[in-house]
Amino acid sequence: MKKDKLVYSSAERARKRKFRFYGFWTLGILVSLILLNFVIMPLTGSIARVNEVTEYYGDNQYVRIGQIPLISAHRAGGDLAPEETMKAFELCMAPEDYAVDIVEFDLHITKDDQLVLLHDSTVDRTSNSREHYGKSNVQVKDKTLAELKELNFG
């Protein structure tokens, strides 16, 4: 019994040959780049290394050479409680929990010149302002303290 052979047109054969050619070249380039990046460059020292800092002559009290690094609570412990609230401050400063050295927070001024702690200049991400005001991009500077107290911050 004679097997049927698939017959391709010359255009189809050329297309397959072209695809195979470019596929092999692409694969070869990718393998070469991976070898260059992860094997050759680190072995030859052509990747710049960062030298250890052993001396500091500035006046920044938070630069600590040869000591344990300071731990900072970004957004004042926002992963523990609603960010930049007294509860977050208490939790991130408690020695049995985290005992951070620095509490980072941001001050903003309301429309009636009151200081509030909030990481962003808008209240969209941390409150229900979109539902409450029916819009986004609600700026702290455009609201009074009383208006901000109407929102749920967590």
Phi and psi in radians as a Rosetta constraint file:
Dihedral C 1 N 2 CA 2 C 2 CIRCULARHARMONIC -1.538 0.35
Dihedral N 2 CA 2 C 2 N 3 CIRCULARHARMONIC 2.301 0.35
Dihedral C 2 N 3 CA 3 C 3 CIRCULARHARMONIC -1.429 0.35
Dihedral N 3 CA 3 C 3 N 4 CIRCULARHARMONIC 2.463 0.35
Dihedral C 3 N 4 CA 4 C 4 CIRCULARHARMONIC -1.380 0.35
Dihedral N 4 CA 4 C 4 N 5 CIRCULARHARMONIC 2.351 0.35
Dihedral C 4 N 5 CA 5 C 5 CIRCULARHARMONIC -1.758 0.35
Dihedral N 5 CA 5 C 5 N 6 CIRCULARHARMONIC 2.492 0.35
Dihedral C 5 N 6 CA 6 C 6 CIRCULARHARMONIC -1.337 0.35
Dihedral N 6 CA 6 C 6 N 7 CIRCULARHARMONIC 2.334 0.35
Dihedral C 6 N 7 CA 7 C 7 CIRCULARHARMONIC -1.933 0.35
Dihedral N 7 CA 7 C 7 N 8 CIRCULARHARMONIC 2.155 0.35
Dihedral C 7 N 8 CA 8 C 8 CIRCULARHARMONIC -1.902 0.35
Dihedral N 8 CA 8 C 8 N 9 CIRCULARHARMONIC 2.558 0.35
Dihedral C 8 N 9 CA 9 C 9 CIRCULARHARMONIC -1.263 0.35
Dihedral N 9 CA 9 C 9 N 10 CIRCULARHARMONIC 2.846 0.35
Dihedral C 9 N 10 CA 10 C 10 CIRCULARHARMONIC -1.133 0.35
Dihedral N 10 CA 10 C 10 N 11 CIRCULARHARMONIC -0.561 0.35
Dihedral C 10 N 11 CA 11 C 11 CIRCULARHARMONIC -1.168 0.35
Dihedral N 11 CA 11 C 11 N 12 CIRCULARHARMONIC -0.707 0.35
Dihedral C 11 N 12 CA 12 C 12 CIRCULARHARMONIC -1.163 0.35
Dihedral N 12 CA 12 C 12 N 13 CIRCULARHARMONIC -0.731 0.35
Dihedral C 12 N 13 CA 13 C 13 CIRCULARHARMONIC -1.103 0.35
Dihedral N 13 CA 13 C 13 N 14 CIRCULARHARMONIC -0.722 0.35
Dihedral C 13 N 14 CA 14 C 14 CIRCULARHARMONIC -1.126 0.35
Dihedral N 14 CA 14 C 14 N 15 CIRCULARHARMONIC -0.709 0.35
Dihedral C 14 N 15 CA 15 C 15 CIRCULARHARMONIC -1.111 0.35
Dihedral N 15 CA 15 C 15 N 16 CIRCULARHARMONIC -0.769 0.35
Dihedral C 15 N 16 CA 16 C 16 CIRCULARHARMONIC -1.140 0.35
Dihedral N 16 CA 16 C 16 N 17 CIRCULARHARMONIC -0.701 0.35
Dihedral C 16 N 17 CA 17 C 17 CIRCULARHARMONIC -1.109 0.35
Dihedral N 17 CA 17 C 17 N 18 CIRCULARHARMONIC -0.747 0.35
Dihedral C 17 N 18 CA 18 C 18 CIRCULARHARMONIC -1.115 0.35
Dihedral N 18 CA 18 C 18 N 19 CIRCULARHARMONIC -0.760 0.35
Dihedral C 18 N 19 CA 19 C 19 CIRCULARHARMONIC -1.081 0.35
Dihedral N 19 CA 19 C 19 N 20 CIRCULARHARMONIC -0.788 0.35
Dihedral C 19 N 20 CA 20 C 20 CIRCULARHARMONIC -1.101 0.35
Dihedral N 20 CA 20 C 20 N 21 CIRCULARHARMONIC -0.750 0.35
Dihedral C 20 N 21 CA 21 C 21 CIRCULARHARMONIC -1.050 0.35
Dihedral N 21 CA 21 C 21 N 22 CIRCULARHARMONIC -0.907 0.35
Dihedral C 21 N 22 CA 22 C 22 CIRCULARHARMONIC -1.205 0.35
Dihedral N 22 CA 22 C 22 N 23 CIRCULARHARMONIC -0.565 0.35
Dihedral C 22 N 23 CA 23 C 23 CIRCULARHARMONIC -1.109 0.35
Dihedral N 23 CA 23 C 23 N 24 CIRCULARHARMONIC -0.779 0.35
Dihedral C 23 N 24 CA 24 C 24 CIRCULARHARMONIC -1.142 0.35
Dihedral N 24 CA 24 C 24 N 25 CIRCULARHARMONIC -0.719 0.35
Dihedral C 24 N 25 CA 25 C 25 CIRCULARHARMONIC -1.117 0.35
Dihedral N 25 CA 25 C 25 N 26 CIRCULARHARMONIC -0.757 0.35
Dihedral C 25 N 26 CA 26 C 26 CIRCULARHARMONIC -1.082 0.35
Dihedral N 26 CA 26 C 26 N 27 CIRCULARHARMONIC -0.797 0.35
Dihedral C 26 N 27 CA 27 C 27 CIRCULARHARMONIC -1.076 0.35
Dihedral N 27 CA 27 C 27 N 28 CIRCULARHARMONIC -0.749 0.35
Dihedral C 27 N 28 CA 28 C 28 CIRCULARHARMONIC -1.085 0.35
Dihedral N 28 CA 28 C 28 N 29 CIRCULARHARMONIC -0.728 0.35
Dihedral C 28 N 29 CA 29 C 29 CIRCULARHARMONIC -1.142 0.35
Dihedral N 29 CA 29 C 29 N 30 CIRCULARHARMONIC -0.761 0.35
Dihedral C 29 N 30 CA 30 C 30 CIRCULARHARMONIC -1.082 0.35
Dihedral N 30 CA 30 C 30 N 31 CIRCULARHARMONIC -0.789 0.35
Dihedral C 30 N 31 CA 31 C 31 CIRCULARHARMONIC -1.093 0.35
Dihedral N 31 CA 31 C 31 N 32 CIRCULARHARMONIC -0.727 0.35
Dihedral C 31 N 32 CA 32 C 32 CIRCULARHARMONIC -1.090 0.35
Dihedral N 32 CA 32 C 32 N 33 CIRCULARHARMONIC -0.755 0.35
Dihedral C 32 N 33 CA 33 C 33 CIRCULARHARMONIC -1.121 0.35
Dihedral N 33 CA 33 C 33 N 34 CIRCULARHARMONIC -0.701 0.35
Dihedral C 33 N 34 CA 34 C 34 CIRCULARHARMONIC -1.127 0.35
Dihedral N 34 CA 34 C 34 N 35 CIRCULARHARMONIC -0.790 0.35
Dihedral C 34 N 35 CA 35 C 35 CIRCULARHARMONIC -1.073 0.35
Dihedral N 35 CA 35 C 35 N 36 CIRCULARHARMONIC -0.762 0.35
Dihedral C 35 N 36 CA 36 C 36 CIRCULARHARMONIC -1.082 0.35
Dihedral N 36 CA 36 C 36 N 37 CIRCULARHARMONIC -0.798 0.35
Dihedral C 36 N 37 CA 37 C 37 CIRCULARHARMONIC -1.251 0.35
Dihedral N 37 CA 37 C 37 N 38 CIRCULARHARMONIC -0.744 0.35
Dihedral C 37 N 38 CA 38 C 38 CIRCULARHARMONIC -1.774 0.35
Dihedral N 38 CA 38 C 38 N 39 CIRCULARHARMONIC -0.254 0.35
Dihedral C 38 N 39 CA 39 C 39 CIRCULARHARMONIC -2.064 0.35
Dihedral N 39 CA 39 C 39 N 40 CIRCULARHARMONIC -1.055 0.35
Dihedral C 39 N 40 CA 40 C 40 CIRCULARHARMONIC -1.200 0.35
Dihedral N 40 CA 40 C 40 N 41 CIRCULARHARMONIC -0.887 0.35
Dihedral C 40 N 41 CA 41 C 41 CIRCULARHARMONIC -1.082 0.35
Dihedral N 41 CA 41 C 41 N 42 CIRCULARHARMONIC -0.788 0.35
Dihedral C 41 N 42 CA 42 C 42 CIRCULARHARMONIC -1.109 0.35
Dihedral N 42 CA 42 C 42 N 43 CIRCULARHARMONIC -0.621 0.35
Dihedral C 42 N 43 CA 43 C 43 CIRCULARHARMONIC -1.239 0.35
Dihedral N 43 CA 43 C 43 N 44 CIRCULARHARMONIC -0.582 0.35
Dihedral C 43 N 44 CA 44 C 44 CIRCULARHARMONIC -1.520 0.35
Dihedral N 44 CA 44 C 44 N 45 CIRCULARHARMONIC -0.152 0.35
Dihedral C 44 N 45 CA 45 C 45 CIRCULARHARMONIC 1.341 0.35
Dihedral N 45 CA 45 C 45 N 46 CIRCULARHARMONIC 0.300 0.35
Dihedral C 45 N 46 CA 46 C 46 CIRCULARHARMONIC -1.413 0.35
Dihedral N 46 CA 46 C 46 N 47 CIRCULARHARMONIC -0.099 0.35
Dihedral C 46 N 47 CA 47 C 47 CIRCULARHARMONIC -1.607 0.35
Dihedral N 47 CA 47 C 47 N 48 CIRCULARHARMONIC 2.221 0.35
Dihedral C 47 N 48 CA 48 C 48 CIRCULARHARMONIC -1.113 0.35
Dihedral N 48 CA 48 C 48 N 49 CIRCULARHARMONIC 2.368 0.35
Dihedral C 48 N 49 CA 49 C 49 CIRCULARHARMONIC -1.801 0.35
Dihedral N 49 CA 49 C 49 N 50 CIRCULARHARMONIC 2.587 0.35
Dihedral C 49 N 50 CA 50 C 50 CIRCULARHARMONIC -1.596 0.35
Dihedral N 50 CA 50 C 50 N 51 CIRCULARHARMONIC 2.183 0.35
Dihedral C 50 N 51 CA 51 C 51 CIRCULARHARMONIC -1.383 0.35
Dihedral N 51 CA 51 C 51 N 52 CIRCULARHARMONIC 2.596 0.35
Dihedral C 51 N 52 CA 52 C 52 CIRCULARHARMONIC -1.220 0.35
Dihedral N 52 CA 52 C 52 N 53 CIRCULARHARMONIC 2.341 0.35
Dihedral C 52 N 53 CA 53 C 53 CIRCULARHARMONIC -1.473 0.35
Dihedral N 53 CA 53 C 53 N 54 CIRCULARHARMONIC 2.123 0.35
Dihedral C 53 N 54 CA 54 C 54 CIRCULARHARMONIC -1.985 0.35
Dihedral N 54 CA 54 C 54 N 55 CIRCULARHARMONIC -0.249 0.35
Dihedral C 54 N 55 CA 55 C 55 CIRCULARHARMONIC -2.427 0.35
Dihedral N 55 CA 55 C 55 N 56 CIRCULARHARMONIC 2.547 0.35
Dihedral C 55 N 56 CA 56 C 56 CIRCULARHARMONIC -2.496 0.35
Dihedral N 56 CA 56 C 56 N 57 CIRCULARHARMONIC 2.233 0.35
Dihedral C 56 N 57 CA 57 C 57 CIRCULARHARMONIC -1.959 0.35
Dihedral N 57 CA 57 C 57 N 58 CIRCULARHARMONIC 0.185 0.35
Dihedral C 57 N 58 CA 58 C 58 CIRCULARHARMONIC -1.435 0.35
Dihedral N 58 CA 58 C 58 N 59 CIRCULARHARMONIC -3.047 0.35
Dihedral C 58 N 59 CA 59 C 59 CIRCULARHARMONIC -1.963 0.35
Dihedral N 59 CA 59 C 59 N 60 CIRCULARHARMONIC 0.244 0.35
Dihedral C 59 N 60 CA 60 C 60 CIRCULARHARMONIC -1.350 0.35
Dihedral N 60 CA 60 C 60 N 61 CIRCULARHARMONIC 1.977 0.35
Dihedral C 60 N 61 CA 61 C 61 CIRCULARHARMONIC -1.197 0.35
Dihedral N 61 CA 61 C 61 N 62 CIRCULARHARMONIC -0.240 0.35
Dihedral C 61 N 62 CA 62 C 62 CIRCULARHARMONIC -1.604 0.35
Dihedral N 62 CA 62 C 62 N 63 CIRCULARHARMONIC -0.096 0.35
Dihedral C 62 N 63 CA 63 C 63 CIRCULARHARMONIC -1.438 0.35
Dihedral N 63 CA 63 C 63 N 64 CIRCULARHARMONIC 2.091 0.35
Dihedral C 63 N 64 CA 64 C 64 CIRCULARHARMONIC -2.152 0.35
Dihedral N 64 CA 64 C 64 N 65 CIRCULARHARMONIC 1.835 0.35
Dihedral C 64 N 65 CA 65 C 65 CIRCULARHARMONIC -1.565 0.35
Dihedral N 65 CA 65 C 65 N 66 CIRCULARHARMONIC 2.212 0.35
Dihedral C 65 N 66 CA 66 C 66 CIRCULARHARMONIC 1.270 0.35
Dihedral N 66 CA 66 C 66 N 67 CIRCULARHARMONIC 0.280 0.35
Dihedral C 66 N 67 CA 67 C 67 CIRCULARHARMONIC -2.172 0.35
Dihedral N 67 CA 67 C 67 N 68 CIRCULARHARMONIC 2.976 0.35
Dihedral C 67 N 68 CA 68 C 68 CIRCULARHARMONIC -1.150 0.35
Dihedral N 68 CA 68 C 68 N 69 CIRCULARHARMONIC 2.350 0.35
Dihedral C 68 N 69 CA 69 C 69 CIRCULARHARMONIC -1.128 0.35
Dihedral N 69 CA 69 C 69 N 70 CIRCULARHARMONIC 2.675 0.35
Dihedral C 69 N 70 CA 70 C 70 CIRCULARHARMONIC -1.351 0.35
Dihedral N 70 CA 70 C 70 N 71 CIRCULARHARMONIC 2.516 0.35
Dihedral C 70 N 71 CA 71 C 71 CIRCULARHARMONIC -1.795 0.35
Dihedral N 71 CA 71 C 71 N 72 CIRCULARHARMONIC 2.253 0.35
Dihedral C 71 N 72 CA 72 C 72 CIRCULARHARMONIC -1.991 0.35
Dihedral N 72 CA 72 C 72 N 73 CIRCULARHARMONIC 2.442 0.35
Dihedral C 72 N 73 CA 73 C 73 CIRCULARHARMONIC -1.694 0.35
Dihedral N 73 CA 73 C 73 N 74 CIRCULARHARMONIC 1.742 0.35
Dihedral C 73 N 74 CA 74 C 74 CIRCULARHARMONIC -1.203 0.35
Dihedral N 74 CA 74 C 74 N 75 CIRCULARHARMONIC 2.385 0.35
Dihedral C 74 N 75 CA 75 C 75 CIRCULARHARMONIC 1.023 0.35
Dihedral N 75 CA 75 C 75 N 76 CIRCULARHARMONIC 0.465 0.35
Dihedral C 75 N 76 CA 76 C 76 CIRCULARHARMONIC 0.943 0.35
Dihedral N 76 CA 76 C 76 N 77 CIRCULARHARMONIC 0.842 0.35
Dihedral C 76 N 77 CA 77 C 77 CIRCULARHARMONIC 1.349 0.35
Dihedral N 77 CA 77 C 77 N 78 CIRCULARHARMONIC 0.599 0.35
Dihedral C 77 N 78 CA 78 C 78 CIRCULARHARMONIC -1.067 0.35
Dihedral N 78 CA 78 C 78 N 79 CIRCULARHARMONIC -0.316 0.35
Dihedral C 78 N 79 CA 79 C 79 CIRCULARHARMONIC -1.450 0.35
Dihedral N 79 CA 79 C 79 N 80 CIRCULARHARMONIC -0.253 0.35
Dihedral C 79 N 80 CA 80 C 80 CIRCULARHARMONIC -1.634 0.35
Dihedral N 80 CA 80 C 80 N 81 CIRCULARHARMONIC -0.610 0.35
Dihedral C 80 N 81 CA 81 C 81 CIRCULARHARMONIC -2.717 0.35
Dihedral N 81 CA 81 C 81 N 82 CIRCULARHARMONIC 3.021 0.35
Dihedral C 81 N 82 CA 82 C 82 CIRCULARHARMONIC -0.888 0.35
Dihedral N 82 CA 82 C 82 N 83 CIRCULARHARMONIC 2.264 0.35
Dihedral C 82 N 83 CA 83 C 83 CIRCULARHARMONIC -1.058 0.35
Dihedral N 83 CA 83 C 83 N 84 CIRCULARHARMONIC 2.509 0.35
Dihedral C 83 N 84 CA 84 C 84 CIRCULARHARMONIC 0.998 0.35
Dihedral N 84 CA 84 C 84 N 85 CIRCULARHARMONIC 0.695 0.35
Dihedral C 84 N 85 CA 85 C 85 CIRCULARHARMONIC -1.980 0.35
Dihedral N 85 CA 85 C 85 N 86 CIRCULARHARMONIC 2.870 0.35
Dihedral C 85 N 86 CA 86 C 86 CIRCULARHARMONIC -1.034 0.35
Dihedral N 86 CA 86 C 86 N 87 CIRCULARHARMONIC -0.659 0.35
Dihedral C 86 N 87 CA 87 C 87 CIRCULARHARMONIC -1.094 0.35
Dihedral N 87 CA 87 C 87 N 88 CIRCULARHARMONIC -0.734 0.35
Dihedral C 87 N 88 CA 88 C 88 CIRCULARHARMONIC -1.128 0.35
Dihedral N 88 CA 88 C 88 N 89 CIRCULARHARMONIC -0.723 0.35
Dihedral C 88 N 89 CA 89 C 89 CIRCULARHARMONIC -1.034 0.35
Dihedral N 89 CA 89 C 89 N 90 CIRCULARHARMONIC -0.838 0.35
Dihedral C 89 N 90 CA 90 C 90 CIRCULARHARMONIC -1.075 0.35
Dihedral N 90 CA 90 C 90 N 91 CIRCULARHARMONIC -0.772 0.35
Dihedral C 90 N 91 CA 91 C 91 CIRCULARHARMONIC -1.178 0.35
Dihedral N 91 CA 91 C 91 N 92 CIRCULARHARMONIC -0.698 0.35
Dihedral C 91 N 92 CA 92 C 92 CIRCULARHARMONIC -1.393 0.35
Dihedral N 92 CA 92 C 92 N 93 CIRCULARHARMONIC -0.287 0.35
Dihedral C 92 N 93 CA 93 C 93 CIRCULARHARMONIC -1.661 0.35
Dihedral N 93 CA 93 C 93 N 94 CIRCULARHARMONIC -0.206 0.35
Dihedral C 93 N 94 CA 94 C 94 CIRCULARHARMONIC -1.176 0.35
Dihedral N 94 CA 94 C 94 N 95 CIRCULARHARMONIC 2.170 0.35
Dihedral C 94 N 95 CA 95 C 95 CIRCULARHARMONIC -1.066 0.35
Dihedral N 95 CA 95 C 95 N 96 CIRCULARHARMONIC -0.519 0.35
Dihedral C 95 N 96 CA 96 C 96 CIRCULARHARMONIC -1.336 0.35
Dihedral N 96 CA 96 C 96 N 97 CIRCULARHARMONIC -0.258 0.35
Dihedral C 96 N 97 CA 97 C 97 CIRCULARHARMONIC -1.790 0.35
Dihedral N 97 CA 97 C 97 N 98 CIRCULARHARMONIC -1.287 0.35
Dihedral C 97 N 98 CA 98 C 98 CIRCULARHARMONIC -2.158 0.35
Dihedral N 98 CA 98 C 98 N 99 CIRCULARHARMONIC -0.699 0.35
Dihedral C 98 N 99 CA 99 C 99 CIRCULARHARMONIC 0.910 0.35
Dihedral N 99 CA 99 C 99 N 100 CIRCULARHARMONIC 1.031 0.35
Dihedral C 99 N 100 CA 100 C 100 CIRCULARHARMONIC -1.285 0.35
Dihedral N 100 CA 100 C 100 N 101 CIRCULARHARMONIC 2.766 0.35
Dihedral C 100 N 101 CA 101 C 101 CIRCULARHARMONIC -1.621 0.35
Dihedral N 101 CA 101 C 101 N 102 CIRCULARHARMONIC -0.563 0.35
Dihedral C 101 N 102 CA 102 C 102 CIRCULARHARMONIC -2.269 0.35
Dihedral N 102 CA 102 C 102 N 103 CIRCULARHARMONIC 2.318 0.35
Dihedral C 102 N 103 CA 103 C 103 CIRCULARHARMONIC -1.900 0.35
Dihedral N 103 CA 103 C 103 N 104 CIRCULARHARMONIC 2.015 0.35
Dihedral C 103 N 104 CA 104 C 104 CIRCULARHARMONIC -1.552 0.35
Dihedral N 104 CA 104 C 104 N 105 CIRCULARHARMONIC 2.287 0.35
Dihedral C 104 N 105 CA 105 C 105 CIRCULARHARMONIC -2.589 0.35
Dihedral N 105 CA 105 C 105 N 106 CIRCULARHARMONIC 2.902 0.35
Dihedral C 105 N 106 CA 106 C 106 CIRCULARHARMONIC -2.214 0.35
Dihedral N 106 CA 106 C 106 N 107 CIRCULARHARMONIC 2.389 0.35
Dihedral C 106 N 107 CA 107 C 107 CIRCULARHARMONIC -1.790 0.35
Dihedral N 107 CA 107 C 107 N 108 CIRCULARHARMONIC 2.416 0.35
Dihedral C 107 N 108 CA 108 C 108 CIRCULARHARMONIC -2.304 0.35
Dihedral N 108 CA 108 C 108 N 109 CIRCULARHARMONIC 2.700 0.35
Dihedral C 108 N 109 CA 109 C 109 CIRCULARHARMONIC -1.906 0.35
Dihedral N 109 CA 109 C 109 N 110 CIRCULARHARMONIC 2.263 0.35
Dihedral C 109 N 110 CA 110 C 110 CIRCULARHARMONIC -1.382 0.35
Dihedral N 110 CA 110 C 110 N 111 CIRCULARHARMONIC 3.056 0.35
Dihedral C 110 N 111 CA 111 C 111 CIRCULARHARMONIC -1.040 0.35
Dihedral N 111 CA 111 C 111 N 112 CIRCULARHARMONIC -0.562 0.35
Dihedral C 111 N 112 CA 112 C 112 CIRCULARHARMONIC -1.718 0.35
Dihedral N 112 CA 112 C 112 N 113 CIRCULARHARMONIC 0.463 0.35
Dihedral C 112 N 113 CA 113 C 113 CIRCULARHARMONIC 1.078 0.35
Dihedral N 113 CA 113 C 113 N 114 CIRCULARHARMONIC 0.648 0.35
Dihedral C 113 N 114 CA 114 C 114 CIRCULARHARMONIC -1.802 0.35
Dihedral N 114 CA 114 C 114 N 115 CIRCULARHARMONIC 2.505 0.35
Dihedral C 114 N 115 CA 115 C 115 CIRCULARHARMONIC -1.497 0.35
Dihedral N 115 CA 115 C 115 N 116 CIRCULARHARMONIC 2.343 0.35
Dihedral C 115 N 116 CA 116 C 116 CIRCULARHARMONIC -2.315 0.35
Dihedral N 116 CA 116 C 116 N 117 CIRCULARHARMONIC 2.642 0.35
Dihedral C 116 N 117 CA 117 C 117 CIRCULARHARMONIC -1.643 0.35
Dihedral N 117 CA 117 C 117 N 118 CIRCULARHARMONIC 2.148 0.35
Dihedral C 117 N 118 CA 118 C 118 CIRCULARHARMONIC -2.835 0.35
Dihedral N 118 CA 118 C 118 N 119 CIRCULARHARMONIC 2.334 0.35
Dihedral C 118 N 119 CA 119 C 119 CIRCULARHARMONIC -1.168 0.35
Dihedral N 119 CA 119 C 119 N 120 CIRCULARHARMONIC -0.742 0.35
Dihedral C 119 N 120 CA 120 C 120 CIRCULARHARMONIC -1.698 0.35
Dihedral N 120 CA 120 C 120 N 121 CIRCULARHARMONIC 2.830 0.35
Dihedral C 120 N 121 CA 121 C 121 CIRCULARHARMONIC -1.440 0.35
Dihedral N 121 CA 121 C 121 N 122 CIRCULARHARMONIC -0.213 0.35
Dihedral C 121 N 122 CA 122 C 122 CIRCULARHARMONIC -1.961 0.35
Dihedral N 122 CA 122 C 122 N 123 CIRCULARHARMONIC 2.835 0.35
Dihedral C 122 N 123 CA 123 C 123 CIRCULARHARMONIC -1.805 0.35
Dihedral N 123 CA 123 C 123 N 124 CIRCULARHARMONIC 0.128 0.35
Dihedral C 123 N 124 CA 124 C 124 CIRCULARHARMONIC -1.057 0.35
Dihedral N 124 CA 124 C 124 N 125 CIRCULARHARMONIC -0.850 0.35
Dihedral C 124 N 125 CA 125 C 125 CIRCULARHARMONIC -1.247 0.35
Dihedral N 125 CA 125 C 125 N 126 CIRCULARHARMONIC -0.527 0.35
Dihedral C 125 N 126 CA 126 C 126 CIRCULARHARMONIC -1.890 0.35
Dihedral N 126 CA 126 C 126 N 127 CIRCULARHARMONIC 0.065 0.35
Dihedral C 126 N 127 CA 127 C 127 CIRCULARHARMONIC -2.522 0.35
Dihedral N 127 CA 127 C 127 N 128 CIRCULARHARMONIC -3.070 0.35
Dihedral C 127 N 128 CA 128 C 128 CIRCULARHARMONIC -1.684 0.35
Dihedral N 128 CA 128 C 128 N 129 CIRCULARHARMONIC 0.584 0.35
Dihedral C 128 N 129 CA 129 C 129 CIRCULARHARMONIC -1.083 0.35
Dihedral N 129 CA 129 C 129 N 130 CIRCULARHARMONIC -0.600 0.35
Dihedral C 129 N 130 CA 130 C 130 CIRCULARHARMONIC -1.098 0.35
Dihedral N 130 CA 130 C 130 N 131 CIRCULARHARMONIC -0.747 0.35
Dihedral C 130 N 131 CA 131 C 131 CIRCULARHARMONIC -1.251 0.35
Dihedral N 131 CA 131 C 131 N 132 CIRCULARHARMONIC -0.708 0.35
Dihedral C 131 N 132 CA 132 C 132 CIRCULARHARMONIC -1.217 0.35
Dihedral N 132 CA 132 C 132 N 133 CIRCULARHARMONIC -0.791 0.35
Dihedral C 132 N 133 CA 133 C 133 CIRCULARHARMONIC -1.752 0.35
Dihedral N 133 CA 133 C 133 N 134 CIRCULARHARMONIC -0.198 0.35
Dihedral C 133 N 134 CA 134 C 134 CIRCULARHARMONIC 1.292 0.35
Dihedral N 134 CA 134 C 134 N 135 CIRCULARHARMONIC 0.343 0.35
Dihedral C 134 N 135 CA 135 C 135 CIRCULARHARMONIC -2.684 0.35
Dihedral N 135 CA 135 C 135 N 136 CIRCULARHARMONIC 2.931 0.35
Dihedral C 135 N 136 CA 136 C 136 CIRCULARHARMONIC -1.916 0.35
Dihedral N 136 CA 136 C 136 N 137 CIRCULARHARMONIC 3.102 0.35
Dihedral C 136 N 137 CA 137 C 137 CIRCULARHARMONIC 1.078 0.35
Dihedral N 137 CA 137 C 137 N 138 CIRCULARHARMONIC 0.765 0.35
Dihedral C 137 N 138 CA 138 C 138 CIRCULARHARMONIC -1.409 0.35
Dihedral N 138 CA 138 C 138 N 139 CIRCULARHARMONIC 1.984 0.35
Dihedral C 138 N 139 CA 139 C 139 CIRCULARHARMONIC -1.471 0.35
Dihedral N 139 CA 139 C 139 N 140 CIRCULARHARMONIC 2.448 0.35
Dihedral C 139 N 140 CA 140 C 140 CIRCULARHARMONIC -1.047 0.35
Dihedral N 140 CA 140 C 140 N 141 CIRCULARHARMONIC -0.729 0.35
Dihedral C 140 N 141 CA 141 C 141 CIRCULARHARMONIC -1.141 0.35
Dihedral N 141 CA 141 C 141 N 142 CIRCULARHARMONIC -0.296 0.35
Dihedral C 141 N 142 CA 142 C 142 CIRCULARHARMONIC -1.658 0.35
Dihedral N 142 CA 142 C 142 N 143 CIRCULARHARMONIC -0.024 0.35
Dihedral C 142 N 143 CA 143 C 143 CIRCULARHARMONIC -2.124 0.35
Dihedral N 143 CA 143 C 143 N 144 CIRCULARHARMONIC 2.599 0.35
Dihedral C 143 N 144 CA 144 C 144 CIRCULARHARMONIC -1.420 0.35
Dihedral N 144 CA 144 C 144 N 145 CIRCULARHARMONIC 2.914 0.35
Dihedral C 144 N 145 CA 145 C 145 CIRCULARHARMONIC -1.072 0.35
Dihedral N 145 CA 145 C 145 N 146 CIRCULARHARMONIC -0.703 0.35
Dihedral C 145 N 146 CA 146 C 146 CIRCULARHARMONIC -1.072 0.35
Dihedral N 146 CA 146 C 146 N 147 CIRCULARHARMONIC -0.706 0.35
Dihedral C 146 N 147 CA 147 C 147 CIRCULARHARMONIC -1.162 0.35
Dihedral N 147 CA 147 C 147 N 148 CIRCULARHARMONIC -0.683 0.35
Dihedral C 147 N 148 CA 148 C 148 CIRCULARHARMONIC -1.186 0.35
Dihedral N 148 CA 148 C 148 N 149 CIRCULARHARMONIC -0.570 0.35
Dihedral C 148 N 149 CA 149 C 149 CIRCULARHARMONIC -1.187 0.35
Dihedral N 149 CA 149 C 149 N 150 CIRCULARHARMONIC -0.287 0.35
Dihedral C 149 N 150 CA 150 C 150 CIRCULARHARMONIC -1.291 0.35
Dihedral N 150 CA 150 C 150 N 151 CIRCULARHARMONIC -0.320 0.35
Dihedral C 150 N 151 CA 151 C 151 CIRCULARHARMONIC -1.479 0.35
Dihedral N 151 CA 151 C 151 N 152 CIRCULARHARMONIC 2.737 0.35
Dihedral C 151 N 152 CA 152 C 152 CIRCULARHARMONIC -1.725 0.35
Dihedral N 152 CA 152 C 152 N 153 CIRCULARHARMONIC 1.948 0.35
Dihedral C 152 N 153 CA 153 C 153 CIRCULARHARMONIC -1.706 0.35
Dihedral N 153 CA 153 C 153 N 154 CIRCULARHARMONIC 0.264 0.35
